[in-house]
Amino acid sequence: MKVAINQPFTFPYIGFYQLVSQVDKFIFYDDVTYMKQSWINRNRILLNGKDHFFLIQLESASSYKLISETYIKNDPIALKKTLKMIYQAYSKAPYFSIVFPLVEDCFNNIKNNSKISEIAYISIKSVCDYLGIKTQLEFSSEKYPFTKGIGRKERLYEILRLNSATDYVNLPGGTGLYSKEEFIKHGFNLHFIDRGQIVYKQFNNDFVPWLSIIDVLMFNSAEETNLLISKCTLV
């Protein structure tokens, strides 16, 4: 059993989906502290040939709150502006007619008292369904709340044990946090995603890498996107 654990991000970059595709179970770590300037409620799209952030505004976001306790601000006008920006950025993209309704549907799920973790989940699950990625998805707040209160690494090992995991897979940013030797001592193999070279045509612009998956889908079919995802390896 290969397992990955990561905070829920909103329409994350393609490397996130490479991680999801490489495991049997993906656990959204939503009962940990919300971090400002993270990818939880924002990402980048291509606008006028340059990278540009889109943002889902939050209600009283704080590093003293858990992600699962963080709500989206009730501002329909701001949400419509964000959706309009995405529309204008990609209206001439080759797969716009297929992909924009997927994005729009995610935004339409934002209601009063919607949590950012819920909308991030919808954004990821909808893309996985579109691409045919069958990985099991869970929330840590729902399945493993009883593991809170112990150290960060101890909790990770406990969740892996509860799943009878053999392997833990992480994004490249985790190389400075975890060591393979330490994981082996606890009975698990540790792997990191090597994302490979991801390049595709974006209109007639110089390529801007590692934008939201929205960008990848707008310029690539589902089959082509899966080929890009498959370029990753585990190291």
C-alpha positions in Angstrom: 0.0 0.0 0.0 1.5 3.3 -1.1 0.2 6.4 0.8 0.6 10.1 0.3 -0.4 12.8 2.8 -0.6 16.5 1.8 -2.6 19.6 2.6 -5.6 20.2 0.2 -4.7 22.8 -2.5 -7.1 24.5 -4.9 -6.5 23.3 -8.5 -2.9 22.6 -7.7 -0.1 22.2 -10.3 0.5 19.0 -12.2 3.1 17.7 -9.7 0.3 17.3 -7.2 -1.5 15.0 -9.6 1.6 13.1 -10.3 1.8 12.4 -6.5 -1.9 11.4 -6.4 -1.4 9.1 -9.4 1.5 7.2 -7.8 -0.3 6.1 -4.6 -3.2 3.8 -3.6 -4.5 6.3 -1.0 -4.2 10.0 -0.8 -5.0 11.7 2.6 -5.8 15.4 2.7 -4.1 16.8 5.8 -6.9 19.2 6.7 -6.7 19.2 10.5 -3.4 21.0 10.6 -2.8 24.7 10.9 -3.7 26.9 7.9 -0.6 28.7 6.5 -1.0 32.1 4.8 0.6 32.5 1.4 0.3 28.8 0.8 -1.4 27.1 -2.2 -4.5 26.1 -0.2 -6.7 28.9 -1.6 -4.7 30.2 -4.6 -2.7 29.2 -7.6 -1.3 30.7 -10.9 -2.7 30.8 -14.4 -1.5 32.2 -17.7 -2.8 35.7 -18.3 -1.5 37.8 -21.2 1.5 35.6 -21.5 2.6 35.9 -17.9 1.8 34.0 -14.7 -0.9 35.6 -12.6 -2.4 34.5 -9.3 -6.1 33.7 -8.8 -7.4 33.7 -5.3 -10.4 32.4 -3.3 -10.8 34.9 -0.5 -11.2 33.5 3.0 -13.1 34.6 6.1 -10.8 35.6 8.9 -8.0 33.3 7.8 -5.5 32.7 10.6 -2.5 30.6 11.4 -4.3 29.9 14.7 -7.0 28.0 12.8 -7.0 24.6 11.2 -7.5 24.2 7.5 -10.8 22.3 8.3 -12.0 25.3 10.3 -11.2 27.9 7.6 -14.2 29.2 5.6 -14.5 31.0 2.3 -15.6 34.6 2.4 -19.2 35.1 1.3 -18.4 37.4 -1.6 -20.2 36.3 -4.8 -18.9 39.3 -6.7 -15.2 38.5 -6.0 -15.8 34.9 -7.0 -17.4 35.9 -10.2 -14.5 38.2 -11.0 -12.0 35.3 -10.4 -14.0 33.0 -12.6 -14.3 35.7 -15.3 -10.5 36.2 -15.2 -10.0 32.5 -15.8 -12.6 32.7 -18.6 -10.8 35.6 -20.3 -7.4 34.0 -19.9 -8.3 30.8 -21.6 -11.3 31.4 -23.8 -9.2 30.8 -26.9 -7.4 27.7 -25.6 -8.0 24.5 -27.5 -9.8 22.6 -24.7 -11.6 25.6 -23.1 -15.1 24.2 -24.0 -14.4 21.0 -22.0 -12.3 22.4 -19.1 -14.0 25.6 -18.2 -17.3 24.0 -17.2 -15.3 21.8 -14.9 -13.7 24.9 -13.3 -17.1 26.7 -13.2 -18.8 23.8 -11.5 -16.2 23.8 -8.7 -16.8 27.5 -8.1 -20.6 27.0 -8.2 -20.1 24.6 -5.2 -19.1 27.6 -3.1 -22.0 28.4 -0.8 -22.5 30.2 2.5 -20.3 28.5 5.1 -18.2 26.6 2.5 -14.8 25.4 3.8 -11.8 25.9 1.7 -10.8 22.3 2.3 -14.1 21.2 0.8 -13.7 23.3 -2.3 -10.0 22.3 -2.7 -11.1 18.6 -2.5 -13.8 19.2 -5.2 -11.2 20.9 -7.5 -8.8 17.9 -7.1 -11.5 15.2 -7.3 -13.1 16.7 -10.4 -9.8 16.7 -12.2 -9.0 13.1 -11.1 -12.4 12.0 -12.4 -11.8 13.7 -15.7 -8.4 12.1 -16.1 -9.5 8.7 -14.8 -7.2 8.7 -11.7 -8.8 6.2 -9.3 -6.7 6.8 -6.1 -8.7 6.7 -2.9 -9.1 10.1 -1.3 -9.6 10.8 2.5 -9.6 13.6 5.0 -7.4 13.3 8.0 -10.0 15.2 10.1 -12.6 12.5 9.3 -10.5 9.3 9.4 -7.7 10.0 11.9 -8.7 12.7 14.4 -7.7 10.5 17.3 -4.0 10.7 16.1 -3.9 14.4 16.9 -1.9 15.6 19.9 1.3 13.6 19.2 4.4 14.9 17.4 4.2 15.7 13.6 6.4 12.8 12.5 4.9 10.4 15.1 1.4 11.1 13.8 2.6 10.5 10.2 4.0 7.1 11.1 0.8 6.2 13.1 -1.4 7.1 10.1 0.8 4.9 7.9 0.6 2.0 10.3 -3.1 2.3 10.5 -3.2 1.9 6.7 -0.7 -1.0 6.7 1.3 1.1 4.4 4.6 -0.1 2.9 5.6 3.1 1.1 5.2 6.8 1.7 5.4 9.1 -1.3 6.1 12.9 -1.0 6.5 15.9 -3.2 10.1 17.1 -3.9 9.8 19.8 -1.2 9.9 17.2 1.4 13.5 16.1 0.8 14.7 18.5 3.5 12.2 17.3 6.0 12.4 13.5 5.9 15.2 10.9 5.6 14.8 7.5 4.0 16.9 5.9 6.8 14.5 7.2 9.4 11.4 5.9 7.6 13.0 2.5 7.1 13.6 2.3 10.9 9.8 2.7 11.3 9.1 0.0 8.7 8.3 2.2 5.6 10.0 3.0 2.3 10.2 6.7 1.6 10.0 8.1 -2.0 10.0 11.5 -3.6 8.4 12.5 -6.9 10.8 13.4 -9.7 8.5 15.4 -11.8 10.3 15.1 -15.1 10.4 17.7 -17.8 6.9 19.1 -18.3 6.6 21.3 -21.4 3.6 22.0 -23.7 2.4 24.7 -26.1 0.7 27.7 -24.5 -0.7 29.8 -27.3 2.4 31.3 -29.0 4.1 32.4 -25.8 7.3 31.4 -24.2 6.5 28.5 -21.9 5.6 29.3 -18.3 6.1 26.2 -16.1 4.3 24.8 -13.0 1.0 26.8 -13.3 -2.3 25.4 -12.0 -3.6 22.2 -13.5 -6.2 24.5 -15.2 -3.5 25.7 -17.5 -2.3 22.1 -18.4 -5.9 21.0 -19.1 -6.7 24.0 -21.3 -3.9 23.2 -23.7 -3.8 19.4 -23.5 -6.4 16.6 -23.9 -7.1 14.2 -21.1 -4.9 11.7 -22.8 -2.0 14.2 -23.3 -2.3 15.4 -19.7 -2.0 11.8 -18.5 1.1 11.4 -20.6 2.6 14.5 -18.9 1.7 13.1 -15.5 3.3 9.8 -16.4 6.7 11.5 -16.9 7.3 11.4 -13.2 9.4 8.8 -11.4 9.8 7.8 -7.8 13.3 8.4 -6.3 
